[in-house]
Amino acid sequence: MKRSYLFAAAIALLYVSVAAAQHPVLDQVANKVVAKYQTSTCQQLMTSKAEKQPPSAGEQKAMEMLKTDPTLRHEFVGIVADPVVDKLIQCGMIP
C-alpha cells in the first residue's frame, strides 16, 4: 500500500516537472509577476496602481498569448493567483 503512494507521488512529480518544462517563457513571466507582488510593499503596489503605465511590447505580447491560449492562461493563473491575491488581501486592496 505504501509503495503505491510513493509511485503515485513520483508520477505526479514527473507530470508537474514535464508541464513546467513545456512553457519556460510562461514560467518566467509568472515568476516575475509573483516576485513583484512578494517584494513590493503595500504602499508601492497602491502607488503603482494609481500611476498605471501602459504595458511594454513584451507585456503586450504576453497578454495576447494569454488571451488566445486557454491552456497557457490556466497555467499562468495557477502560478500567480495565490501569492497575488494573498498580497492584495494583506494590503486591503480587495474590498
KELUMMI-149017 format. One line per 4 residues: their letters; for each residue y, x, z of N, C-alpha, C, O. Coordinates in Angstrom, 3 decimals. Each point is the difference from the previous one (the first is absolute). Layout:
residues N
a> Y/X/Z/Y/X/Z/Y/X/Z/Y/X/Z  ... .
END
This chain:
residues 95
mkrs> -1.191/0.829/0.000/1.191/-0.829/0.000/1.258/0.875/0.000/0.928/-0.233/-0.774  -0.911/1.229/1.639/1.154/0.891/0.094/0.201/0.760/-1.305/1.128/0.268/-0.413  -2.228/0.069/-0.221/0.065/0.750/-1.249/0.663/-0.828/-1.104/0.734/0.548/-0.822  -0.982/-1.852/0.795/0.609/-0.852/-1.025/1.503/-0.111/0.208/0.746/-0.103/-0.974 .
ylfa> -0.279/0.121/2.234/1.439/-0.012/0.263/0.654/1.278/-0.513/1.086/-0.040/-0.577  -1.742/1.156/0.787/0.526/1.272/-0.489/0.042/0.015/-1.522/0.956/0.497/-0.596  -1.997/-1.044/-0.033/-0.034/-0.062/-1.456/1.140/-0.882/-0.522/0.684/0.363/-0.958  -0.487/-1.515/1.590/1.077/-0.909/-0.409/1.366/0.660/0.179/0.882/-0.154/-0.845 .
aaia> -0.710/0.878/1.933/1.265/0.696/0.235/0.226/1.084/-1.057/1.121/0.185/-0.473  -2.174/0.518/0.110/0.121/1.050/-1.019/0.366/-0.602/-1.355/0.825/0.561/-0.722  -1.426/-1.691/0.371/0.313/-0.668/-1.260/1.455/-0.467/0.004/0.710/0.160/-0.993  -0.272/-0.732/2.100/1.391/-0.470/0.102/0.979/1.164/-0.142/1.014/-0.117/-0.689 .
llyv> -1.316/1.224/1.332/0.863/1.182/-0.085/0.035/0.530/-1.431/1.066/0.382/-0.484  -2.181/-0.352/-0.183/-0.053/0.450/-1.383/0.825/-0.919/-0.890/0.735/0.471/-0.867  -0.852/-1.783/1.078/0.753/-0.969/-0.789/1.501/0.205/0.183/0.753/0.007/-0.973  -0.325/0.158/2.212/1.430/0.200/0.281/0.485/1.301/-0.624/1.099/0.041/-0.552 .
svaa> -1.886/1.008/0.626/0.386/1.292/-0.572/0.146/-0.088/-1.507/0.956/0.533/-0.563  -1.892/-1.201/-0.097/0.062/-0.142/-1.451/1.187/-0.870/-0.390/0.713/0.318/-0.951  -0.493/-1.412/1.675/1.120/-0.894/-0.308/1.331/0.726/0.149/0.899/-0.183/-0.821  -0.763/0.998/1.852/1.247/0.730/0.210/0.221/1.047/-1.084/1.137/0.252/-0.400 .
aqhp> -2.211/0.351/-0.072/0.124/1.044/-1.017/0.342/-0.573/-1.373/0.424/0.744/-0.885  -0.600/-2.049/0.692/0.248/-0.589/-1.298/1.481/-0.138/-0.325/0.363/-0.031/-1.176  0.485/-0.051/2.160/1.428/-0.221/-0.226/0.847/0.949/0.858/0.661/-0.439/0.941  -0.681/1.729/-1.263/0.749/0.945/0.832/1.508/-0.243/-0.022/0.668/0.243/1.004 .
vldq> -0.119/-0.714/-2.116/1.439/-0.268/-0.066/0.349/-1.162/0.913/1.008/0.037/0.705  -1.843/-1.068/-0.718/0.205/-1.140/0.885/-0.015/0.452/1.456/0.858/-0.401/0.786  -1.822/1.226/-0.431/-0.095/0.504/1.363/1.253/0.787/0.379/0.499/-0.114/1.119  -0.004/0.903/-2.052/1.188/0.815/0.246/1.217/-0.894/0.259/0.759/0.236/0.940 .
vank> -0.579/-1.251/-1.768/1.136/-0.905/0.147/-0.124/-0.780/1.312/0.972/-0.128/0.745  -2.159/-0.387/-0.471/-0.206/-0.767/1.230/0.237/0.865/1.231/0.624/-0.444/0.964  -1.114/1.663/-0.995/0.202/0.903/1.140/1.480/0.336/0.189/0.457/0.182/1.128  0.287/-0.102/-2.228/1.442/0.254/0.085/0.703/-1.180/0.679/0.879/0.191/0.841 .
vvak> -1.274/-1.401/-1.213/0.595/-1.192/0.610/-0.321/-0.044/1.495/0.883/-0.233/0.825  -2.143/0.456/-0.487/-0.415/-0.021/1.405/0.756/1.059/0.792/0.481/-0.268/1.101  -0.377/1.474/-1.661/0.705/1.086/0.687/1.460/-0.358/0.248/0.547/0.313/1.058  0.083/-0.967/-2.029/1.400/-0.405/0.165/0.153/-0.911/1.211/0.904/0.190/0.814 .
yqts> -1.774/-1.163/-0.696/0.100/-0.942/1.107/-0.406/0.633/1.330/0.589/-0.320/1.033  -1.568/1.198/-1.037/-0.456/0.616/1.245/0.987/1.022/0.537/0.084/0.200/1.212  0.671/0.452/-2.101/0.907/1.058/0.453/1.446/-0.472/0.178/0.818/0.701/0.594  -0.512/-1.887/-1.110/1.372/-0.505/0.111/0.208/-0.725/1.324/-0.913/-0.629/0.534 .
tcqq> 2.120/0.732/-0.025/0.355/-0.789/1.175/0.343/-1.413/-0.465/0.215/-0.244/-1.187  -0.168/-0.666/2.134/0.371/-1.381/-0.341/1.400/-0.036/-0.606/0.247/-0.731/-0.959  0.664/1.519/1.517/1.364/0.039/-0.520/0.022/0.491/-1.445/0.721/-0.547/-0.835  -1.508/1.575/0.545/-0.063/0.521/-1.368/-0.539/-1.061/-0.966/0.506/-0.140/-1.114 .
lmts> -1.514/-0.594/1.533/-0.563/-1.041/-0.861/1.007/-1.116/-0.241/0.124/-0.502/-1.117  0.591/0.117/2.158/1.002/-1.059/-0.145/1.141/0.449/-0.913/0.484/-0.776/-0.824  -0.062/2.017/0.972/1.051/0.546/-0.855/-0.481/0.078/-1.444/0.733/-0.352/-0.924  -1.952/0.808/0.735/-0.573/0.103/-1.343/-0.076/-1.374/-0.662/0.275/-0.134/-1.192 .
kaek> -0.645/-0.871/1.956/-0.081/-1.361/-0.545/1.387/-0.513/-0.380/0.163/-0.671/-1.019  0.827/0.989/1.837/1.369/-0.454/-0.262/0.607/0.704/-1.207/0.788/-0.597/-0.734  -1.149/1.859/0.522/0.539/0.799/-1.107/-1.031/0.151/-1.105/-0.220/1.103/-0.503  -0.403/-2.188/0.128/-1.081/0.020/-0.989/0.433/0.702/-1.281/0.953/-0.411/-0.661 .
qpps> -1.674/1.480/0.325/0.242/0.763/-1.221/-0.914/-0.528/-1.104/-1.094/-0.484/0.291  1.523/0.568/-1.548/-0.901/-0.409/-1.085/-1.203/0.945/-0.055/0.127/1.183/0.316  -1.284/-1.698/-0.711/-1.198/0.845/-0.045/0.113/1.091/-1.061/0.611/-0.187/-1.051  -1.214/1.321/1.357/-0.028/1.108/-0.956/-0.941/-0.366/-1.147/-0.699/-1.011/0.058 .
ageq> 0.688/1.838/-1.095/-0.880/-0.246/-1.143/-1.462/0.011/0.432/-0.793/-0.818/-0.465  0.438/1.735/1.344/-1.375/0.071/0.503/-0.366/-1.223/0.816/-1.109/-0.522/-0.115  2.043/0.062/0.944/-0.241/-1.197/0.795/-0.139/-1.233/-0.892/-0.830/-0.872/0.259  1.648/0.807/-1.311/-0.105/-1.115/-0.942/-1.356/-0.007/-0.695/-0.606/-1.055/-0.185 .
kame> 0.135/2.243/-0.200/-1.299/0.115/-0.656/-1.117/-0.438/0.949/-0.914/-0.720/-0.400  0.994/1.159/1.656/-1.007/-0.382/0.991/0.013/-1.509/0.232/-1.060/-0.618/0.096  2.239/0.024/-0.005/0.105/-1.446/0.205/-0.593/-0.754/-1.189/-0.669/-1.017/0.185  0.905/1.500/-1.384/-0.549/-0.653/-1.190/-1.526/0.066/0.011/-0.670/-0.975/-0.339 .
mlkt> 0.123/2.134/0.731/-1.452/0.128/0.093/-0.560/-0.988/1.013/-1.022/-0.640/-0.250  1.690/0.514/1.397/-0.476/-0.913/1.038/0.112/-1.459/-0.441/-0.848/-0.821/0.349  1.887/0.498/-1.110/0.169/-1.370/-0.481/-1.071/-0.388/-1.005/-0.447/-1.147/-0.024  0.030/2.103/-0.809/-0.916/-0.334/-1.089/-1.473/0.211/0.335/-0.864/-0.497/-0.722 .
dptl> 0.559/1.212/1.786/-1.405/0.281/0.332/-0.333/-0.528/1.394/0.359/0.630/0.994  -1.034/-1.765/-0.904/-0.308/-0.587/1.301/-0.878/0.891/0.874/0.129/-0.028/1.224  -1.010/0.811/-1.820/-0.862/0.885/0.788/0.820/1.090/0.675/-0.184/0.273/1.186  1.088/0.353/-1.937/0.872/1.017/0.583/0.885/-0.607/1.082/0.197/0.596/1.059 .
rhef> 0.335/-1.787/-1.330/0.859/-0.677/0.967/-0.762/-0.261/1.301/0.539/0.207/1.087  -1.766/-0.652/-1.194/-0.823/-0.266/1.182/-0.235/1.287/0.802/0.104/0.000/1.226  -0.419/1.084/-1.922/-0.215/1.283/0.674/1.278/0.481/0.691/-0.041/0.467/1.139  1.168/-0.583/-1.830/1.283/0.434/0.556/0.329/-0.776/1.274/0.352/0.589/1.022 .
vgiv> -0.468/-1.902/-1.093/0.297/-0.837/1.168/-0.954/0.330/1.146/0.402/0.015/1.163  -1.657/0.247/-1.494/-0.969/0.365/1.027/0.372/1.271/0.744/-0.319/0.147/1.180  0.986/0.762/-1.855/0.396/1.263/0.621/1.289/-0.155/0.812/0.090/0.507/1.118  0.900/-1.200/-1.669/1.329/-0.003/0.629/0.258/-1.162/0.955/0.886/0.094/0.849 .
adpv> -1.634/-1.176/-0.968/0.345/-1.216/0.745/0.068/0.212/1.504/1.023/-0.314/0.609  -2.068/0.832/0.006/-0.022/0.125/1.454/1.132/0.860/0.555/0.729/-0.454/0.881  -0.560/1.695/-1.375/1.052/0.822/0.600/1.415/-0.526/-0.272/0.874/0.112/0.860  -0.642/-0.685/-2.046/1.346/-0.485/-0.326/0.333/-1.240/0.823/1.075/-0.081/0.594 .
vdkl> -1.980/-0.871/-0.558/0.253/-1.224/0.771/0.128/0.319/1.478/0.845/-0.578/0.683  -1.663/1.482/-0.180/0.088/0.404/1.405/1.397/0.547/0.318/0.598/-0.359/1.014  -0.091/1.221/-1.884/1.331/0.587/0.223/1.082/-1.073/-0.085/0.936/-0.002/0.799  -1.060/-0.907/-1.761/0.993/-1.068/-0.131/0.014/-0.897/1.239/1.064/-0.449/0.427 .
iqcg> -2.221/0.189/0.142/-0.060/-0.791/1.233/0.637/0.768/1.141/0.781/-0.567/0.765  -1.100/1.856/-0.634/0.577/0.829/1.065/1.529/0.028/-0.094/0.694/0.028/1.015  -0.190/-0.035/-2.236/1.448/0.094/-0.202/0.695/-1.358/0.022/1.223/-0.076/-0.116  -1.991/-0.983/0.263/0.607/-1.333/0.015/0.512/-0.416/-1.374/0.934/-0.796/-0.099 .
mip> -1.530/1.322/-0.947/0.457/-0.309/-1.352/-0.766/-1.152/-0.634/0.318/-0.438/-1.106  -1.339/-0.051/1.825/-0.722/-1.184/-0.459/0.337/-1.114/0.981/-0.287/0.105/1.193  0.899/-1.176/-1.702/0.412/-1.079/0.912/-1.162/-0.705/0.650/0.201/-0.925/0.788 .
END
